[in-house]
Amino acid sequence: MLYFFQQVLNGLHSGALYALLAFGYVLTNGILHRTNLAYGALFAFCGQTMILTAAFGYQVLWLTLLAAVALGVVAAFLYAALISHVLSRSVFEPLADRTPNAIVVTTLGILLLLSEASRIAADTHDLWLPPMLAQPVVFAQGATFKATLTLIQLIDCAVVLAAIALASWAFARSSFGRRWRAVSDDPKAAAMCGVDVRAVFRHAVLFGGFCAALAGVMAGLYYGNVSFGSGLVYGLKILFVTAVGGYLSPPRAALGAAAFGMAESLWAGYFPVEWRDAWMYLFLVATLILIGAGRDTGKIA
């Protein structure tokens, strides 16, 4: 039972990252209703930006480690704001009324661009942050085994929980949340009622970019590195998870993504880890097919 409890604790951290990414992804795709393959790349790019900027600040500017990491976090959020601004105005808005394939192909190109930019900036070398706040906190222990989480994992989980709780509360009660739901349901009707559809969409893309940046920063601080190709992997997982749960509720998408992260952790603890992603994708595809069939049946009825 202690080993099972340890896998559950591990799932809390990975689930928290997935939940934050899913929340931000639905903010954009709930309005766009198009597949955005660049979202995972933005997550990885911001994580890499934080690490590269921290390394520059520490090695070149002679900053302390804490100041260098803080500089990296600021740079990650600034790049997230810039990329979100460019995506919303120069990619999503011009292509929103085109075929879905246009945005899929364009965001795939942006994914490759961001991945290559990170690789070139790092000179194809993996830079690693030193372990930070790695002291274990014991939750339960037996004669020979302890179920623990590190301080950085606890901080990450607490930050994600606070961010999603605050965003969900604001989303349910603020004027932006009401306008977002109106635009998501019927943008033309919302525009006729006086809602600035473009402003709502741009703010949604910006907030989604900040969610990706925060997840990238936390992943970089915990793992010490975010690889160039991890954006595609995380992006596909979040795409499937949110497709299963639907794009109408960011909190519900975050909850489903957290459950997915827990399932991944339990699989890694009890089954061959090299088969984990294959079986997780298979489960998501099968669930999407079944749920999609049920939705289509409901529409026909």
C-alpha positions in Angstrom: 0.0 0.0 0.0 2.9 2.4 0.6 4.2 1.8 -2.9 0.7 2.4 -4.3 0.5 5.6 -2.2 3.9 6.7 -3.6 2.6 6.3 -7.2 -0.5 8.4 -6.2 1.7 11.1 -4.9 3.8 11.0 -8.1 0.6 11.3 -10.1 -0.4 14.4 -8.2 2.5 16.3 -9.7 2.3 15.1 -13.2 -1.5 15.5 -13.1 -1.0 19.1 -12.0 1.1 20.0 -15.0 -1.4 18.3 -17.4 -4.3 20.1 -15.6 -2.7 23.6 -16.1 -2.0 22.9 -19.7 -5.5 21.6 -20.4 -7.1 24.7 -18.7 -5.1 27.0 -20.9 -5.7 24.9 -24.1 -9.4 25.0 -23.7 -9.4 28.8 -23.2 -8.3 29.1 -26.8 -9.9 26.2 -28.5 -13.2 26.7 -26.8 -13.6 29.7 -29.0 -11.4 28.7 -32.0 -12.8 25.2 -32.4 -9.7 24.2 -34.3 -6.8 22.0 -33.4 -3.8 23.9 -32.2 -0.6 21.9 -32.4 1.6 24.8 -31.3 0.3 24.9 -27.7 2.6 22.1 -26.5 5.5 23.7 -28.3 4.8 27.0 -26.4 5.0 25.0 -23.2 8.4 23.5 -24.1 9.7 26.8 -25.6 8.9 28.7 -22.4 10.6 26.0 -20.2 13.7 26.2 -22.4 13.7 30.0 -22.4 13.6 30.0 -18.6 16.6 27.5 -18.4 18.7 29.3 -21.1 18.0 32.7 -19.6 18.9 31.5 -16.1 22.1 29.9 -17.4 23.0 33.2 -19.2 22.3 35.2 -16.0 24.3 32.9 -13.9 27.3 32.4 -16.1 27.6 35.7 -18.0 25.9 38.3 -15.7 27.2 36.7 -12.5 23.8 36.7 -10.9 23.0 34.5 -7.9 21.2 31.3 -8.7 17.9 32.7 -7.3 18.2 35.9 -9.3 19.1 34.1 -12.5 16.1 31.8 -12.2 13.9 34.8 -11.5 15.2 36.4 -14.6 14.5 33.2 -16.5 10.9 33.2 -15.3 10.3 36.8 -16.3 11.8 36.0 -19.8 9.5 33.0 -20.2 6.4 35.0 -19.5 7.5 37.8 -21.8 8.1 35.4 -24.6 4.7 33.7 -23.9 3.0 37.1 -24.2 4.8 37.9 -27.4 4.1 34.6 -29.1 0.5 34.6 -27.9 0.1 38.1 -29.4 1.5 37.0 -32.7 -0.5 33.8 -32.8 -3.8 35.5 -32.1 -3.4 38.4 -34.5 -1.4 36.9 -37.3 -2.4 33.2 -37.4 -5.7 32.4 -35.6 -7.8 35.4 -36.6 -6.9 35.3 -40.4 -7.4 31.5 -40.5 -10.4 31.2 -38.2 -12.9 31.1 -41.0 -10.8 28.8 -43.3 -10.8 25.0 -43.3 -9.7 23.3 -40.1 -6.7 21.9 -41.9 -5.3 25.4 -42.5 -4.8 26.0 -38.8 -3.5 22.4 -38.2 -0.8 22.8 -40.8 0.1 26.3 -39.7 0.4 25.5 -36.0 2.4 22.4 -37.0 4.8 24.7 -38.7 4.9 27.0 -35.7 5.6 23.9 -33.5 8.6 23.0 -35.7 9.8 26.7 -35.7 9.7 27.0 -31.9 11.4 23.6 -31.4 14.2 24.4 -33.8 14.6 27.9 -32.3 15.1 26.3 -28.8 17.5 23.8 -30.3 19.6 26.4 -32.1 19.6 28.7 -29.1 20.9 25.9 -26.9 23.4 24.9 -29.6 21.8 21.4 -29.5 23.1 20.9 -26.0 20.9 20.1 -23.0 21.4 22.6 -20.2 20.4 21.5 -16.7 19.5 23.5 -13.7 20.9 22.2 -10.4 18.4 20.4 -8.1 16.4 22.9 -6.1 14.2 22.3 -3.1 14.8 18.6 -3.5 14.3 17.8 0.2 11.8 15.0 0.6 8.7 15.4 2.7 7.6 12.1 4.2 3.8 11.4 4.1 3.9 7.8 5.2 6.6 5.2 6.0 7.1 1.6 6.9 10.0 -0.5 8.0 11.9 -0.2 4.6 9.9 2.2 2.5 8.9 5.9 2.7 6.2 7.6 0.6 7.5 11.1 -0.2 7.3 14.2 -2.3 10.0 16.8 -2.6 9.4 20.5 -1.7 9.5 21.6 -5.3 6.7 19.0 -6.1 4.6 20.3 -3.3 5.1 23.9 -4.4 4.2 23.1 -8.0 1.0 21.3 -6.9 0.1 24.2 -4.6 0.7 26.8 -7.3 -1.3 24.9 -9.9 -4.2 24.3 -7.4 -4.2 28.0 -6.5 -4.0 29.2 -10.1 -6.8 26.9 -11.4 -9.0 27.6 -8.4 -8.6 31.3 -8.8 -9.0 31.2 -12.6 -12.1 29.0 -12.3 -13.7 31.3 -9.7 -13.0 34.3 -12.0 -14.1 32.4 -15.0 -17.5 31.6 -13.4 -18.1 35.1 -12.0 -16.3 37.7 -14.1 -17.6 39.5 -17.2 -14.8 37.9 -19.2 -16.1 34.4 -18.3 -19.6 35.3 -19.4 -18.3 36.8 -22.7 -16.1 33.8 -23.3 -19.0 31.4 -22.9 -21.1 33.5 -25.2 -18.5 33.6 -27.9 -17.8 29.9 -27.5 -21.5 29.1 -27.9 -22.2 31.4 -30.9 -19.8 34.2 -31.9 -22.1 35.9 -34.3 -24.9 36.1 -31.8 -22.5 37.4 -29.2 -21.3 40.1 -31.6 -24.9 41.1 -32.3 -25.3 41.6 -28.5 -22.4 43.9 -28.3 -19.6 41.6 -27.3 -16.1 42.4 -28.8 -15.4 38.9 -30.1 -11.8 39.7 -31.2 -10.9 41.2 -27.8 -12.3 38.1 -26.0 -10.4 35.8 -28.3 -7.1 37.7 -27.9 -7.4 37.7 -24.1 -8.2 34.0 -24.1 -5.1 33.2 -26.2 -3.0 35.4 -23.9 -4.3 33.7 -20.7 -3.8 30.3 -22.3 -0.2 31.3 -23.2 0.5 32.3 -19.6 -0.8 28.9 -18.5 1.6 27.2 -20.9 4.4 29.4 -19.6 3.7 28.6 -16.0 3.6 24.9 -16.7 6.9 25.1 -18.6 8.6 27.0 -15.8 7.4 24.5 -13.2 8.5 21.6 -15.4 11.9 23.2 -15.9 12.4 23.8 -12.2 11.4 20.3 -11.2 13.0 18.2 -14.0 16.0 20.6 -14.5 15.5 20.4 -18.3 12.7 20.6 -20.9 13.8 18.8 -24.1 13.3 20.2 -27.5 10.8 17.5 -28.6 8.7 17.4 -25.5 6.3 20.0 -26.8 4.9 17.6 -29.4 4.4 14.9 -26.8 2.7 17.1 -24.3 0.7 18.9 -27.0 -0.8 15.6 -28.3 -1.7 14.4 -24.9 -3.5 17.6 -24.0 -5.2 17.6 -27.4 -6.6 14.1 -26.8 -7.5 14.7 -23.2 -9.4 17.9 -23.9 -11.1 16.4 -27.0 -12.5 13.6 -24.7 -13.8 16.1 -22.1 -14.9 18.7 -24.5 -14.0 22.4 -25.0 -16.8 24.0 -23.1 -15.4 24.0 -19.6 -11.8 24.7 -18.7 -12.1 23.5 -15.1 -13.6 20.2 -16.3 -10.8 19.8 -18.9 -8.3 20.4 -16.1 -9.9 17.8 -13.9 -9.8 15.2 -16.7 -6.2 16.0 -17.4 -5.3 15.5 -13.8 -6.9 12.1 -13.8 -4.9 11.3 -17.0 -1.7 12.2 -15.2 -2.7 10.0 -12.3 -3.3 7.1 -14.6 0.1 7.6 -16.3 1.8 7.4 -12.9 0.0 4.3 -11.9 0.8 2.6 -15.2 4.5 3.5 -14.8 4.5 2.0 -11.3 3.0 -1.3 -12.2 3.5 -1.9 -15.9 6.4 -1.6 -18.5 7.1 2.1 -18.7 8.1 1.9 -22.4 4.5 0.9 -23.3 2.9 3.7 -21.2 2.4 6.3 -23.9 1.2 3.8 -26.5 -1.5 2.4 -24.1 -2.5 5.9 -22.9 -2.9 7.1 -26.5 -4.9 3.9 -27.3 -7.2 4.5 -24.3 -7.7 8.1 -25.3 -8.5 7.3 -28.9 -10.9 4.6 -27.9 -12.7 6.9 -25.4 -12.8 9.7 -28.0 -14.4 7.4 -30.5 -17.0 6.2 -28.0 -17.8 9.6 -26.7 -17.9 11.1 -30.2 -20.4 8.4 -31.3 -22.5 9.2 -28.3 -22.4 12.9 -29.1 -23.4 12.3 -32.7 -26.3 10.1 -31.6 -27.5 12.8 -29.3 -27.3 15.4 -32.1 -29.3 13.1 -34.4 -31.9 12.5 -31.8 
